[in-house]
Amino acid sequence: TFTAGSVERLRMDGHIHFVLEEFDSLLWVAAKNSFINPVEQRAAAVKSVLKWEFERSLQRLEDRLQGEFLMGDTFTIADILAVHCLNWGFIAKFPDASDTLKSYAKRCCSRDAYKRTLENT
C-alpha cells in the first residue's frame, strides 16, 4: 500500500473503489440471484443486465493498467481485488476478459505469494 494522504494512495484507493463498484458488487448480486437468496426471492432476469455492465467495465479496467499492474510496477491490494473479480467472473460465466486482462491476471497469479496462498487453502 502507499502512505495515507499521498497521491499514490489516492490513486490506489480509486482503483479499489472502481473494482468493488464495477465488478464485485455485480458478481455478488448475480450470486444472490443464483443460489444465495431463497428461490422465491431470486430475480434471474437481472443477470443479463449485470453481465452487460460487467462487460462494459472490462475495457475501463484495462484502461487503468499503468504497466504490469494497476499502479505501474507496484503490486497492490487493488490488483488482488481485480484478479479475484476477473477469476470470479470467469467461474460465473460472465463476459470474457480481453487478452490484455488475461495476461494481467496470469502475471498476478504467477506471483510466489499467490501460489503459496493456494497451497495453504
Backbone hydrogen bonds in HBPLUS format (Angstrom, degrees):
<---DONOR---> <-ACCEPTOR-->    atom                        ^
c    i                          cat <-CA-CA->   ^        H-A-AA   ^      H-
h    n   atom  resd res      DA  || num        DHA   H-A  angle D-A-AA Bond
n    s   type  num  typ     dist DA aas  dist angle  dist       angle   num
A0006-SER N   A0003-THR O   3.06 MM   3  5.66 159.2  2.10 139.7 140.7     1
A0010-LEU N   A0006-SER O   3.07 MM   4  6.39 155.6  2.13 146.3 153.1     2
A0011-ARG N   A0007-VAL O   2.95 MM   4  6.27 160.2  1.99 152.7 157.0     3
A0012-MET N   A0008-GLU O   2.88 MM   4  6.12 164.8  1.90 152.2 156.5     4
A0013-ASP N   A0009-ARG O   2.82 MM   4  5.96 167.2  1.83 153.1 156.8     5
A0014-GLY N   A0010-LEU O   2.97 MM   4  6.18 146.3  2.09 141.6 151.2     6
A0015-HIS N   A0011-ARG O   3.01 MM   4  6.41 149.7  2.11 148.0 155.7     7
A0015-HIS N   A0012-MET O   3.06 MM   3  5.11 116.2  2.48  96.2 111.4     8
A0016-ILE N   A0012-MET O   2.94 MM   4  6.30 159.2  1.98 153.5 159.5     9
A0017-HIS N   A0013-ASP O   2.93 MM   4  6.17 167.6  1.95 152.7 155.1    10
A0018-PHE N   A0014-GLY O   2.95 MM   4  6.08 156.0  2.01 144.2 151.4    11
A0019-VAL N   A0015-HIS O   2.96 MM   4  6.21 167.9  1.97 156.1 158.0    12
A0020-LEU N   A0016-ILE O   2.98 MM   4  6.21 166.4  2.00 155.3 159.2    13
A0021-GLU N   A0017-HIS O   2.91 MM   4  5.96 161.0  1.94 149.6 154.8    14
A0022-GLU N   A0018-PHE O   2.79 MM   4  5.73 164.4  1.81 156.9 161.6    15
A0023-PHE N   A0019-VAL O   2.98 MM   4  5.37 143.6  2.11 137.4 142.7    16
A0024-ASP N   A0019-VAL O   3.09 MM   5  6.42 160.4  2.13 151.7 156.8    17
A0025-SER N   A0020-LEU O   2.98 MM   5  6.00 149.0  2.08 151.5 158.0    18
A0027-LEU N   A0023-PHE O   2.95 MM   4  6.19 164.0  1.98 161.8 166.5    19
A0028-TRP N   A0024-ASP O   2.94 MM   4  6.17 154.3  2.00 151.8 158.8    20
A0029-VAL N   A0025-SER O   3.06 MM   4  6.26 162.4  2.09 147.5 151.7    21
A0030-ALA N   A0026-LEU O   3.00 MM   4  6.24 157.9  2.05 147.6 154.0    22
A0031-ALA N   A0027-LEU O   2.92 MM   4  6.14 156.1  1.97 144.3 151.0    23
A0032-LYS N   A0028-TRP O   2.85 MM   4  6.09 162.6  1.88 154.9 159.5    24
A0033-ASN N   A0029-VAL O   3.05 MM   4  6.24 147.1  2.16 142.1 150.6    25
A0034-SER N   A0031-ALA O   3.05 MM   3  4.95 160.3  2.09 102.4 108.1    26
A0035-PHE N   A0031-ALA O   2.93 MM   4  5.99 175.4  1.94 163.9 162.3    27
A0036-ILE N   A0031-ALA O   3.23 MM   5  6.21 157.3  2.28 142.8 143.4    28
A0037-ASN N   A0032-LYS O   2.95 MM   5  5.12 159.3  1.99 128.1 134.6    29
A0041-GLN N   A0038-PRO O   2.75 MM   3  5.32 157.2  1.80 122.4 130.5    30
A0042-ARG N   A0039-VAL O   3.24 MM   3  5.40 170.8  2.24 112.0 114.3    31
A0046-VAL N   A0043-ALA O   3.10 MM   3  5.85 158.5  2.14 121.8 127.3    32
A0047-LYS N   A0044-ALA O   3.16 MM   3  5.85 156.7  2.22 118.7 124.2    33
A0049-VAL N   A0046-VAL O   3.13 MM   3  5.48 123.3  2.47 106.3 119.6    34
A0050-LEU N   A0046-VAL O   3.09 MM   4  6.39 157.4  2.14 152.7 159.8    35
A0051-LYS N   A0047-LYS O   2.94 MM   4  6.12 157.9  1.99 149.5 154.5    36
A0052-TRP N   A0048-SER O   3.08 MM   4  6.24 150.2  2.17 138.5 146.5    37
A0053-GLU N   A0049-VAL O   2.94 MM   4  6.22 160.6  1.98 151.6 156.3    38
A0054-PHE N   A0050-LEU O   2.90 MM   4  6.08 158.4  1.94 147.7 154.1    39
A0055-GLU N   A0051-LYS O   2.94 MM   4  6.09 165.1  1.96 147.7 151.4    40
A0056-ARG N   A0052-TRP O   3.03 MM   4  6.23 157.8  2.08 147.1 153.2    41
A0057-SER N   A0053-GLU O   3.05 MM   4  6.28 143.7  2.19 143.7 153.1    42
A0057-SER N   A0054-PHE O   3.09 MM   3  5.18 123.7  2.42  96.6 110.9    43
A0058-LEU N   A0054-PHE O   3.13 MM   4  6.43 127.2  2.43 144.4 158.2    44
A0058-LEU N   A0055-GLU O   3.24 MM   3  5.29 142.4  2.39  98.3 108.6    45
A0061-LEU N   A0057-SER O   2.92 MM   4  6.21 147.3  2.02 151.3 160.3    46
A0062-GLU N   A0058-LEU O   2.96 MM   4  6.27 162.5  1.99 151.0 155.7    47
A0063-ASP N   A0059-GLN O   2.91 MM   4  6.15 153.6  1.98 146.7 153.8    48
A0064-ARG N   A0061-LEU O   2.96 MM   3  5.14 140.9  2.11 102.9 114.7    49
A0065-LEU N   A0062-GLU O   3.14 MM   3  5.53 154.6  2.20 109.3 116.7    50
A0066-GLN N   A0069-PHE O   3.13 MM   3  6.16 159.7  2.18 145.1 149.1    51
A0069-PHE N   A0072-GLY O   2.79 MM   3  5.00 147.0  1.90 145.3 155.3    52
A0072-GLY N   A0069-PHE O   3.17 MM   3  5.00 140.9  2.33 116.4 109.9    53
A0079-ASP N   A0076-THR O   2.97 MM   3  5.45 131.8  2.21 108.7 120.0    54
A0080-ILE N   A0076-THR O   3.31 MM   4  6.80 153.0  2.39 143.7 151.2    55
A0081-LEU N   A0077-ILE O   2.97 MM   4  6.26 165.2  1.99 156.7 158.9    56
A0082-ALA N   A0078-ALA O   2.94 MM   4  6.10 158.9  1.99 143.6 150.1    57
A0083-VAL N   A0079-ASP O   2.92 MM   4  6.02 171.5  1.93 154.0 156.0    58
A0084-HIS N   A0080-ILE O   2.97 MM   4  6.05 154.1  2.04 144.5 152.6    59
A0085-CYS N   A0081-LEU O   3.00 MM   4  6.22 160.2  2.04 148.8 153.3    60
A0086-LEU N   A0082-ALA O   2.88 MM   4  6.18 153.0  1.95 147.9 156.2    61
A0087-ASN N   A0083-VAL O   2.88 MM   4  6.02 163.7  1.91 150.8 154.7    62
A0088-TRP N   A0084-HIS O   2.88 MM   4  6.06 159.4  1.92 148.1 154.6    63
A0089-GLY N   A0085-CYS O   2.79 MM   4  5.88 159.5  1.83 145.9 151.9    64
A0090-PHE N   A0086-LEU O   3.04 MM   4  6.25 150.4  2.13 141.6 149.2    65
A0091-ILE N   A0087-ASN O   2.99 MM   4  6.29 164.7  2.01 153.3 156.7    66
A0092-ALA N   A0088-TRP O   2.83 MM   4  6.01 153.8  1.90 151.9 159.8    67
A0094-PHE N   A0089-GLY O   2.76 MM   5  4.91 172.5  1.77 158.9 156.3    68
A0093-LYS N   A0090-PHE O   3.11 MM   3  5.13 159.0  2.16 104.7 109.7    69
A0102-LYS N   A0098-SER O   2.89 MM   4  6.17 153.3  1.96 150.4 159.0    70
A0103-SER N   A0099-ASP O   2.89 MM   4  6.06 156.0  1.95 146.6 152.5    71
A0104-TYR N   A0100-THR O   3.01 MM   4  6.24 153.7  2.08 142.9 150.5    72
A0105-ALA N   A0101-LEU O   2.89 MM   4  6.12 162.2  1.92 148.1 152.2    73
A0106-LYS N   A0102-LYS O   2.93 MM   4  6.18 156.6  1.99 146.9 153.5    74
A0107-ARG N   A0103-SER O   2.92 MM   4  6.18 154.0  1.99 148.3 155.1    75
A0108-CYS N   A0104-TYR O   3.02 MM   4  6.34 161.4  2.05 152.5 157.2    76
A0109-CYS N   A0105-ALA O   2.86 MM   4  6.06 158.8  1.90 151.0 157.3    77
A0110-SER N   A0106-LYS O   2.88 MM   4  5.91 123.6  2.21 139.6 152.8    78
A0110-SER N   A0107-ARG O   3.31 MM   3  5.21 141.1  2.47  92.8 103.6    79
A0111-ARG N   A0108-CYS O   3.37 MM   3  5.67 164.1  2.39 106.7 111.2    80
A0114-TYR N   A0111-ARG O   3.08 MM   3  5.37 121.7  2.43 103.6 117.5    81
A0115-LYS N   A0111-ARG O   3.14 MM   4  6.52 162.1  2.17 155.2 160.1    82
A0116-ARG N   A0112-ASP O   2.88 MM   4  6.15 158.7  1.93 155.1 161.0    83
A0117-THR N   A0113-ALA O   2.99 MM   4  6.15 151.7  2.07 142.1 149.7    84
A0118-LEU N   A0114-TYR O   3.05 MM   4  6.40 156.6  2.11 151.1 156.7    85
A0119-GLU N   A0115-LYS O   3.07 MM   4  6.33 150.7  2.15 144.8 152.9    86
A0120-ASN N   A0116-ARG O   3.11 MM   4  6.34 136.6  2.31 141.5 152.3    87
A0120-ASN N   A0117-THR O   3.13 MM   3  5.18 130.8  2.38  96.1 109.0    88
A0121-THR N   A0118-LEU O   3.31 MM   3  5.37 168.0  2.33 105.2 108.0    89
